[in-house]
């Protein structure tokens, strides 16, 4: 199964772009989607059942939609309430003995003011981000999982 998680707060402008992208994706067999405000350790239970996970998130420094592979961090360190995608992958591997192949899809973002509207830049990037997510589903590089070192 593939898992796609949109990250962000839909009430904080462009922070909700990850949720918007995930909500626009058509349902597909073998694909689970979800929207979360932040990544928490509890999500490891969902991740451990996936072969691959795609995190979709707003990114201030990007000027274009980007898809990047992720690796679990070597040591997740002290866990806080919110994690990075890499730290969540490591936490999943530590707790469940395996983690899915991880990918990050970032969408350009500029405005994080209160409100449900996306900036023109983020809104214009949504179709490309949806196409990129669909392409990721259609062309898996691999369905490998990262096993705990024995």
N, C-alpha and C positions, 0 to 999 in steps of 0.2 A: 504494500500500500504506500502511496505517496501522501504526504501531509503538506499543506500550504497554510502558513500562519501569517495573517496580517497583523502588524504591531502598530499600536498608536491609539491616541485619544481622538475620537471623531468630533469632540467639542473644542479642540484646540487647532483649528485651521488645518494647515498642511500636515500636522502630526497624524491626521486621519487618512492620509493617502494610501497607506498599506491596507487599511480596512476597505477603502473604496475599491481598490484593485481586486481584492479577494472576493468581495461581494458581487462584482461584475463577472466573475468567472462562471461559466456554465457548469452545472453538476456533471460529474463523470464517475463512471464505475471505477473503483479502486483508488479514488482520490478523496481524502478527507480535508475539509477546510475549516478554518476557525479564525476568529478575531480576538486579540487580547490587548489590553492596555499596556502590559509589560510582560517580560519573560520572567517566570517564577519557577522555583525548583519543582513545584507540583506538575509542571508540564512534562517532566521526564517520563511520566507514565504514558503519555500519548506518544512521545517521541520514540520510545523503545519499541513500539509496535510498527513503526514505519521503516521502509527501506530507504526512503529519501525524505528530506524535509526542505522546504523552501520558505525562508523568512522574507517577508515583504515589508519594507520600512522606509520612512522618509529619511532623507539625508541632506543636510544643509550644504555640505562641501561639494556635492556632485552637481554638474551641469547637464548630465545625461543619465538615462536609465542604465544601470549597470548590474550585471549578473556575475557573482564571484563565488568560487568554491570556498568552503570553510573547513577548518580543522579544529577539533577540540583543543582548548588551551592545555598545555602540559600539566599545569596544576591550577585548578579552579580557585584555590585560595579560600578565603573566608566568603561564605555565601551571604549575600545581602537579600533584600526583598526582591530586587530586580537584577537580572543577569544579562550579559551579552549573549548573542547566539552561540559563540564559541564556548563560553562558560557553561551554558545549558547543555550543549553537546557533551562536554566533559562530565558534567554532573550526571547525565543520563548514562554514560559509559561506566562511571564509578558505581552508581546505584544498581544498574541492571546488567552490567557486564558487556554491554554493547550500545552503540549509538548509530543512528542513521547517517547516511551520507548527507552532509549539510551544504546548503547554498543560500546566499543572500542576494536578494533583488532590491536594489536601492533606487528610490525615485526622488528626483530633485525637489527640494522644499525650501521655502523662504519665509513664510508667515506662520507663526504659531500663536496668534492672537485668539482670544475667546471667540468662538463661533464655529459653525459647521461648514462654512464655505472654504473651498480650496483656493489658493492663489491661482492666477492665470497660468503661471509656469507649471505648477503641480497638476492642474487640471489638464493641461495640454500634454503632459507626460503619461497620463493614465492609459490611453489606448496602447501606446508602445509597451508600457509595463504589462498590460494584459496579454499582448501578443508574445512578449518574452516569457511570461509564465506558461502560456499554452505551448510554446516551443519547447520549454524545459520539460513539460509533461510528455510531449511527443518524441523527444530525442534524448532519452536518458543516456548519459555517458556510461553509467553502470548502476547497478542496484546493490552494490556492496555495502556492507555495514562495517563499522570500525569495532573490532573485537578488543576486549580487554587483553592486555599482554599477559601471557601465561609464564 
